Amino acid sequence: MKVLIVDDHPIIRAGLRQLLAAEAEEMLEAEDGPLALAMFRASRPTLTILDLNLPGISGLEVIERLKVADPAARILVLSMHDDLMHARRALQAGAAGYVTKNPRPEEIIEAIRRVANGGTYVEHSVAEELVFFSVRRQAHPLAELSTRELEMLRLLARGYSLSAIADMIGISQKTVANSTSRIKAKLGARTTAHLITIALGSGLVDRQAGLAPPPADHDDPSL
């Protein structure tokens, strides 16, 4: 089995390497989305183990791009997020498994084996939430946003300017500005600052991540 590990924390990558020592014949590592995409295209790993909180483009965006590059790509999300929204988005984007960084190593190994062999795996506590959500039909504050809109909101909350977001996603600044206006309308936000408050309150980014890096420029007049 060839495994691509995508995480910006060296300690997590080292821990996974140790955990996979008896499982994988080859292990590759990437610390951000663009490098992960390039390595995937070059090596076509059996399994990609992916964090959602990556510098630059998010793990959700990476999942969608991996599935475009190879619809059969096997992707397991290993995330710090144990909330329903992140799990649903990852699975909808094309991940075949979702576990947090909290379970015992044995459970992570089980998830890796199942997803690599063509199956699916969702951590027990997260799976319970997914079941109750389907029964109760409870709406998350960000449920109306598309994956691309969610990505833009995440980058805004991390302090990136509209021009920087345009460069990172590969679209025009005007498209980002128009999309930001749509996001505001969907969420009932008056300003970009209000959007950031909603993103932080909804757990899209943690509050420390939302404070850095600071915006390079204020290209949104509604701030």
N, C-alpha and C positions, 0 to 999 in steps of 0.2 A: 504494500500500500504506500502510495506517495501522498504526503499530507502537506498542505500549505497552511501555515499558522499566521493569522493577521491580527496583530495587537500592537499598540504603541508602547506597551510596558515590557521592558526586557525581562523582568522577573516572571511575568505571566508566560512569556514565550519559553523561558528556561524551564519553568515548571511543566509546561506541556511537552517539551522535548523529553524530559525525564519520564513523564507519565507514558509517553508513546514509544519509549525505547524498545519495548518488546512487540509493538504492534506495527510500526511503520518501517519500511525498508529505506525510505528517503524522506527527509523533512526540509521544507523550505520556509523562510520567514519573510514577512513584510511588516513594516511599521505604519503604513498608511495606505489609503485607497488606491492612488495611482500606481504605486509599486506593486500592490497586490494584483491589480488588473494585468499589468505587464508580465508578472511572473506566472499568472494563471495561463495567459495566452501562450507563453513560451514553453511551459512544462506540463499543462493539462493534468493537474493532480487528481488523485482518486477522490480526495476529500479536502474541502476548505473549511477550516475552523476560524470563525470570524467574530471579532468584537464589534459592537455597534458604535461605541464612542471612539471614533478615530479623528485624528487631526485632519482638517480639510473636509473632503466629502465624507459623509457618514457611512456606517456599515449598511444601512438600508439602501442607499444609492449604489453601493458596491454590489450588493446582492442582485439588484435589478440589472446592473451592467454585466455581471457574471452570467446571468441567465440568458441575456441577449447573446453573449459570446458563445455560450454552450448551454442550450436548454436542458441538457442532461446533467449539468453540474450538481454535485452533491455538496450541500452547504449546511454546516452546523453552527448555529450562533451560540457563543459562550459570552454572556453579558453580565454586567453588574446590575442591570435592570431586572427586577422581578415583577414589574407591573404588567397589567394586561395589555395596555396600548402597544408597548414595544414588542411584546410577543406576537400579537396579532399582526402588526405591520411586517415583522420579519417573515412570518409564515406566508402572509399574502404576497410578499415580494418574491418568494421562491425558496426560502430556507426549508430544509426537510427536518430540521431539529432545532430545539431551543432549550438551553440550560443556563442557569445562572452560575456565578463563580462560587456559590455557597455549598453545593452538594459534596458528598464524599467522592474521593477519586474513583471508586468503583462505579458510581453512577455515571460519571463523565466518560469512563471507558466504555460502559454499556451504550451510551448515546453515540459515541464515536463508531463503535462496531455496527450498530443498527443503521446509522445514516450512510456509512461507507458501503454497506452491503445492499443499499437500495431501499431501506426501510425508513421509518420516521421515529422521532423520539421527542417528547416534550416533558420537561421536569414535572414531577407529580403535582407540586403546589401550583405551578403555572397552568397545568392542564385542568385542574379543578376550577380555577378562575375562568378559563375559557368556556367550560361547560356551564357555569352559572351565568356567565354573560349571555350565552346563547339562549338561556331560559328567560332571563330577566330583560334582555334587550336594553341594557343600560348604555347610554351614550357617553362616551368620553368627550371632554371639551374640544379635543382636536380631531374627533372622528370624521368630521366633514372635509378635512384637508386631504389632498392627494399626496402621494409619496414625495413628489417634487416640491409641493408647497410645504410639506413638513420639513423637508431638507432646507429650504430657504429660511423658514422660521428658526430652525436650529442654528443656522449660521448667523442670522441676525442676532439671536440671543447670545451667541458667543462673541459678538462685537465686530463682526465683519461688515464692511461697507457694501453698498449695492454693487459698486464696480468690482470689488473683490469677489463677491458672490458670483457675479456674471462670469468672471474669468475662471473660477473654480468649477462651475457647473458646465461652462461652455455654451452660454447663451448671451444675448445682448443685454446691456444694462436696462434698456427700455422694457424688455420682457420681464426682467426682475422687478422693475418698478411697478409694472402693470399687475404682476402676480402678487406683489406685496399689497396692492390696493384690494385685490380680490380676497386675500387672506384676512385683511382688516374687516372687510364686509362680512365674511363668514363668521368671524369670531366676535364681531361687534366692538372692535377696537378703534379708537379715535386716532391714535398716533403709533409710530413705530415703538416708542417707549412703552406704550400700553401693550403692544404685541409681545415685547420682551418680558413684561411682567406676567403675562398669561403663560408664556413658554416656561418660565421659571416655576410658576405655580403649578403647572401641569406635569412637572417632572421631565420635560423634554431634554433639558440640560440641568446639571446641578448648579447651584448658585455660585460656587467657586469658578466653574467653567464659564459661567455667564459673565464673569467679571473680567475675563482675559481671553484673547488679547484685546486691547482697546481698539475702537474703530480707527482706521487710518485716515478717514476723512468723513465729514458729515454730508453725504451726498443725498440725504433724504430730508427735505425741508420741514417735514412734519415732526422731527425729533424734538 
